[in-house]
Amino acid sequence: MREEYQADLVEVGRLLVTMAEAVRAALRKATTALLTADLKAAEAVIERDADVDKIYEQVEIKVADTIARQAPVASDLRRVITALHISADLERMGDLAEHVAKTAARRHPSPAVPAELRPTFQQMADVSDRMAEKLITLLGKPDVALAAELESDDDAIDDAERHLFKIMLADDWPYGAETAIDGALLGRFYERYADHAVNIGEHVIYLVTGETPAVQN
């Protein structure tokens, strides 16, 4: 029975790593679509979001089956329930990457963001990618110190988002309200992507230490 339970955990862990790799690739491609007006890249992200959703469903089914067959308690139950929470955060990260891609597709053939904003969005994308890379590592090998680094990464995203608003709210902003609204929403998508990465880091810390994480909403 114990061997079956461990096999279940290995399978759930494999699915989570696959999800993390997928949402990292999705935001990378969505950013390319956003900054280069690449419609094919945007459409690829939109189409492949369903793959992330399917893996999420597989995790849900596997966790429910494991609980039903193994009736885990205490730390064992914590592990399977935490895996479910992590998969939910990863699913939302995939959705947010899709939102970026949909914005790029909607504005095509025009660029979705003006040249003045592109360096800031590239910065947000680079930090988000670094966070996603850390998640892949954490899900393969939990590490409290590495998980804690995600908080400072998230701070960098928040700083970049504030910089976006400073540019868009300036009196000499020349691109109109629609572009500013898109910019604000896009900034929010990257910010929320990072927040969900922090959530996962907190879940990993909880797994290792048993301390309740201060998960962001």
For each residue, the residues with C-beta under 8 A, 3 or more apart:
1: 4 5 70
2: 5 6
3: 6 7
4: 1 7 8 69 70
5: 1 2 8 9 66 70 72 76
6: 2 3 9 10
7: 3 4 10 11
8: 4 5 11 12 62 65 66 70 80
9: 5 6 12 13 66 79 80 83
10: 6 7 13 14
11: 7 8 14 15 62
12: 8 9 15 16 59 62 63 66 80 83
13: 9 10 16 17 83 139 140
14: 10 11 17 18
15: 11 12 18 19 55 58 59 62 87
16: 12 13 19 20 59 83 86 87 90 139
17: 13 14 20 21 136 139 140
18: 14 15 21 22 55
19: 15 16 22 23 52 55 56 59 87 90 91 94
20: 16 17 23 24 90 132 135 136 139
21: 17 18 24 25 136
22: 18 19 25 26 48 51 52 55 94
23: 19 20 26 27 52 90 93 94 97 132
24: 20 21 27 28 129 132 133 135 136
25: 21 22 28 29
26: 22 23 29 30 45 48 49 52 94 97 98 101
27: 23 24 30 31 93 96 97 100 125 128 129 132 193
28: 24 25 31 32 125 129
29: 25 26 32 33 41 44 45 97 101
30: 26 27 33 34 41 42 45 97 98 100 101 104
31: 27 28 34 35 100 121 122 125
32: 28 29 35 36 38 41
33: 29 30 36 37 38 39 41 42 45 100 101 104 105
34: 30 31 42 100 101 103 104 112 113 121 186
35: 31 32 111 113 118 121 122
36: 32 33 41 111
37: 33 104 107 108 109 110 111 112
38: 32 33 41 42 104
39: 33 42 43 104 105 108 109
40: 43 44
41: 29 30 32 33 36 38 44 45 101 104
42: 30 33 34 38 39 45 46 101 102 104 105 108
43: 39 40 46 47 101 105
44: 29 40 41 47 48
45: 26 29 30 33 41 42 48 49 97 98 100 101
46: 42 43 49 98 101 102 105
47: 43 44 50
48: 22 26 44 45 51 52
49: 26 45 46 52 53 94 95 97 98
50: 47 53 54
51: 22 48 54 55
52: 19 22 23 26 48 49 55 56 90 91 94
53: 49 50 56 57 91 94
54: 50 51 57 58
55: 15 18 19 22 51 52 58 59 87
56: 19 52 53 59 60 87 88 90 91
57: 53 54 60 61
58: 15 54 55 61 62
59: 12 15 16 19 55 56 62 63 83 84 87
60: 56 57 63 64 84 87
61: 57 58 64 65
62: 8 11 12 15 58 59 65 66
63: 12 59 60 66 67 80 81 83 84
64: 60 61 67 68
65: 8 61 62 68 69
66: 5 8 9 12 62 63 69 70 72 80
67: 63 64 70 71 72 77 80
68: 64 65 71
69: 4 65 66
70: 1 4 5 8 66 67 76
71: 67 68
72: 5 66 67 76 77 79 80
73: 76 77
74: 77 78
75: 78 79 210
76: 5 70 72 73 79 80
77: 67 72 73 74 80 81
78: 74 75 81 82 206 207 210
79: 9 72 75 76 82 83 207
80: 8 9 12 63 66 67 72 76 77 83 84
81: 63 77 78 84 85
82: 78 79 85 86 203 206 207
83: 9 12 13 16 59 63 79 80 86 87
84: 59 60 63 80 81 87 88
85: 81 82 88 89 199 203 215
86: 16 82 83 89 90 139 200 203 204
87: 15 16 19 55 56 59 60 83 84 90 91
88: 56 84 85 91 92
89: 85 86 92 93 196 197 199 200 203
90: 16 19 20 23 52 56 86 87 93 94 135 196 200
91: 19 52 53 56 87 88 94 95
92: 88 89 95 96 192 196
93: 23 27 89 90 96 97 132 193 196 197
94: 19 22 23 26 49 52 53 90 91 97 98
95: 49 91 92 98 99
96: 27 92 93 99 100 189 190 192 193 196
97: 23 26 27 29 30 45 49 93 94 100 101 189 193
98: 26 30 45 46 49 94 95 101 102
99: 95 96 102 103 185 189
100: 27 30 31 33 34 45 96 97 103 104 186 189 190
101: 26 29 30 33 34 41 42 43 45 46 97 98 104 105
102: 42 46 98 99 105 106
103: 34 99 100 106 107 112 182 185 186 189
104: 30 33 34 37 38 39 41 42 100 101 107 108 112
105: 33 39 42 43 46 101 102 108
106: 102 103 112
107: 37 103 104 110 111 112 182
108: 37 39 42 104 105 112
109: 37 39
110: 37 107
111: 35 36 37 107 114 115
112: 34 37 103 104 106 107 108 182 186
113: 34 35 117 118 121 179 182 183 186
114: 111 117 118 175 179
115: 111 118
116: 167
117: 113 114 120 121 164 167 168 183
118: 35 113 114 115 121 122
119: 122 123
120: 117 123 124 160 163 164 167
121: 31 34 35 113 117 118 124 125 164 186 187 190
122: 31 35 118 119 125 126
123: 119 120 126 127 156 160
124: 120 121 127 128 157 160 161 187 190 191
125: 27 28 31 121 122 128 129 190
126: 122 123 129 130
127: 123 124 130 131 153 156 157 160 194
128: 27 124 125 131 132 157 190 193 194 197
129: 24 27 28 125 126 132 133
130: 126 127 133 134 153
131: 127 128 134 135 150 153 154 194 197 198
132: 20 23 24 27 93 128 129 135 136 197
133: 24 129 130 136 137
134: 130 131 137 138 146 147 149 150 153 197 201
135: 20 24 90 131 132 138 139 197 200 201
136: 17 20 21 24 132 133 139 140
137: 133 134 140 141 143 146
138: 134 135 141 142 143 146 147 200 201 204
139: 13 16 17 20 86 135 136 142 200 204
140: 13 17 136 137
141: 137 138
142: 138 139 147 204 207 208
143: 137 138 146 147 204
144: 147 148 204 205 208 209
145: 148 149
146: 134 137 138 143 149
147: 134 138 142 143 144 150 201 202 204 205
148: 144 145 151 201 205
149: 134 145 146 152 153 201
150: 131 134 147 153 154 197 198 200 201
151: 148 154 155 198 201
152: 149 155 156
153: 127 130 131 134 149 150 156 157 194 197
154: 131 150 151 157 158 194 195 197 198
155: 151 152 158 159
156: 123 127 152 153 159 160
157: 124 127 128 153 154 160 161 190 191 194
158: 154 155 161 162 191
159: 155 156 162 163
160: 120 123 124 127 156 157 163 164 187 190
161: 124 157 158 164 165 187 188 190 191
162: 158 159 165 166
163: 120 159 160 166 167
164: 117 120 121 160 161 167 168 183 184 187
165: 161 162 168 169 184 187
166: 162 163 169 170
167: 116 117 120 163 164 170 173
168: 117 164 165 173 180 183 184
169: 165 166 173 180
170: 166 167 173
171:
172:
173: 167 168 169 170 180
174:
175: 114 179 180
176: 179 180
177: 180 181
178: 181 182
179: 113 114 175 176 182 183
180: 168 169 173 175 176 177 183 184
181: 177 178 184 185
182: 103 107 112 113 178 179 185 186
183: 113 117 164 168 179 180 186 187
184: 164 165 168 180 181 187 188
185: 99 103 181 182 188 189
186: 34 100 103 112 113 121 182 183 189 190
187: 121 124 160 161 164 165 183 184 190 191
188: 161 184 185 191 192
189: 96 97 99 100 103 185 186 192 193
190: 96 100 121 124 125 128 157 160 161 186 187 193 194
191: 124 157 158 161 187 188 194 195
192: 92 96 188 189 195 196
193: 27 93 96 97 128 189 190 196 197
194: 127 128 131 153 154 157 190 191 197 198
195: 154 191 192 198 199 216
196: 89 90 92 93 96 192 193 199 200
197: 89 93 128 131 132 134 135 150 153 154 193 194 200 201
198: 131 150 151 154 194 195 201 202 216
199: 85 89 195 196 202 203 213 215 216
200: 86 89 90 135 138 139 150 196 197 203 204
201: 134 135 138 147 148 149 150 151 197 198 204 205
202: 147 198 199 205 206 213 214 215
203: 82 85 86 89 199 200 206 207 213 215
204: 86 138 139 142 143 144 147 200 201 207 208
205: 144 147 148 201 202 208 209 211 213
206: 78 82 202 203 209 210 211 212 213
207: 78 79 82 142 203 204
208: 142 144 204 205
209: 144 205 206
210: 75 78 206
211: 205 206
212: 206
213: 199 202 203 205 206
214: 202
215: 85 199 202 203
216: 195 198 199
217:
